[in-house]
Every structure is written in structure tokens, then in C-alpha cells.
């Protein structure tokens, strides 16, 4: 089976949405829960297979804490690792020799990307965007907007910060 056949077969068996963007280039959407989706590239190059997934834009604050978290998290990841681009945006990347790409291995890599991006997303947001989250919370409260998708960050809201009526006593 060719590497393109391995990729397509793996993605089809996992029922993942993807687009083939030319020879050996696949744009894949991994569904999540905390991070609703993670977009990644599967790239067949001359001597290696690469996977690259965008996780989060450059943190607004506490860069050192965010990057320390990512470096520590790298020690627990399989086949991929966190990195940042020139702008400071956060990605998961991995490289394999072409001969090692099997359906099982690709499934493991995709699973690891999804697990890491989805499970680490709120921690990255909490560390790197706490001020923005608090500001968004206050704005929504002032307008009577829903706080449903901010509930994971309720603990960041201090007693001085307005709360949606009835949400803290439930």
C-alpha cells in the first residue's frame, strides 16, 4: 500500500473530514470538545512524513508560564511535540520516516494530536489569556450574554468581578 493509500484509508476508517490539497498534502479536521476542532496538515515529503497542527495563537500574557507548561508536556507526548512559530503561535508537530507510516502509527499520531490539543487547550488559555477571559466575562455579563462557553474559566473570576446571576450558587 502506498503512503497516500495508508493516509486515506486511516482517515476514512476514522471518519475524519479531510481535503487532499495536492500530491501528499492532506488538510484534516479533528473534532474536539474543549477545543472544538484542531486543523492539521499531513505532509508526505521526499524523505519524511510530517504532521503539523495549529493549537493556539500567541499568548497575550504569561509567556514563560505557557512555554514552561508546553515544554513539560512535551515529555509525555507520543510522536509529536509542541513548538512555536516566529510569531509565537503554538503548534504540535511530528516527523516520521516514510517507511514507518502505517495505519496504526498514523492513527496513534492523530489520536495524540487530538488528545493534546483538546486536553491542553483550556490550560493554555487560562495561563496565556486570563485577562482577556475576565474582560470577556465582564462584557457578557454587562450585556446579559450567555457565559456557557466560559464556564470552564469560572474559577478565574474574582469576587470583584460580576457574575451571571445564579451561576455561582448552583
N, C-alpha and C positions, 0 to 999 in steps of 0.2 A: 504494500500500500504506500502511495506517495505521501509526503508530508502534508500536501494540500488535502488529500483524501482523509488523512488522520484528523486534521483540523475540522473539516466539515462534518465528518462522522461524529466526532466528540461534541461539537456544538449542537448538532441535530439531536443526538441522544439526550443531551441535557436540556433540550427545548429552549435554547437561548436565541435571542434576537441578534442577528449579525448581518453585516453587509460586506461583501467582498469588494475591496477597493483597488483591484488590480492584482497582478500576479504576486502571491504570497503576502498579501496585506488584507487583514480582516479587522473590522471595527465591530466590537462586541459590546453588548449592554448586559451587565449583570444586575439582576434585581436585588434590592436590599430592603431592610426595614428601617434602620436608623438613618442611613444614607440611602435614599430611595432608589438610586441606581448608581452604578460605577461603570464608566465607559473605559474600555481598554482596547489597545491595539495588540494584535498577534502579528508578528512580522517574521517572515522567512527571509533571512539574509544569506549571503554567499556561504558563510561558514558557521552560522549560528541561528538559532531561533530566539526571538526576543518577545517579551510581554511587557507592556507599559500601560499603567493605569493611573489616571488623574484621581487624586484623593481630595485635595482641598487647596484653595488659593493660599497665598502667603498670609500667615497670621498677622493680625493688626498689632498684637502686643505679646509680651512674654515669650519672645522668640527662643530664648535659651531654654526655657521650660518645655516648650513644644519640641524642639530639636533633641533635647535630652530624652524625652519620652520616646521619640521615634528611634533614637539610637538604641535605647534599652529594648524596645520592642523588636528591633532587627534580630536580636539574639534568639528570639522564639519563632521566627518565621521560617517557612519551608520554601526554598526555591526562589523567593523574591525578597527584596529589601526596600526600605524607604530611602528616598533621595529627594533632593530639592533641585529645581532648575535655577537658572541665573536670576530669576525674579523672586525666588523663594517659595514658589508653589510646590506643593508636596505630591509626590508620585510614588507608586510601587513599581519596581522594575525587576526583571529577571532575565537571565540568559541561559540557554542550554545548547549543548552540541546537537546538531541536526539528527544524528543517529540515536539520540536518547529520547526523542519526541515520540511518545506512544499515546494512545487514547487514555490510558491510565495515568500517565505522567501529566498530560495536559489537563485532565480532569482535576488532579491534585493541585496544580498551579492555579487554575481558575477558582477552585474552592478556597485556596489560601488567600488569593486576592480579594475575593468576596468577604471572607471572614475578617480579614484585617481591615479593609476599608470600612466595612459596615460596623464592626465592633469598636474600632478605634475612633470613629468619626466624632462622636459626642465628646470624647475626652479631648480631642484636638480642638474642637470648637470651644469647649469650656476653658482650656488653657489659653488659647490664642485669640479668642473673640468675646471674652466675658463682658467687657464694657459695651460692645455692640449689642450683645444679647440683652443686657439690662436696659439699654436705651430702647430697644425694640419692644421689650416687655412694657415699659412705661408708655410708649407711644400707643400700643394696642389698648392698654387699659384706659388711656385718656380718650380714645375714640370708641370704646366699647367693642373692640375687635376680639376675636377668639384668641385664646392663648394655648389652644390644643397642641400645636406642634412645638411649643416651647416648654411643655410640662417637664421634659427631661432635665431642664435647667432651672426648675423652680427653686432649688437649693441655693442658687446664686443670688436670688433676690433677697436683699436685706430687709430688716423690719422697717426701714425708712422708705423702701420702695413700695409704691402702690401695688396692691394685689387685685386680681379679678375677684369680685365678691363671691364668697362661698367656696373658693378653691382651696384655701389653706386649712379649712376645718373638716374636710372630707376624709 
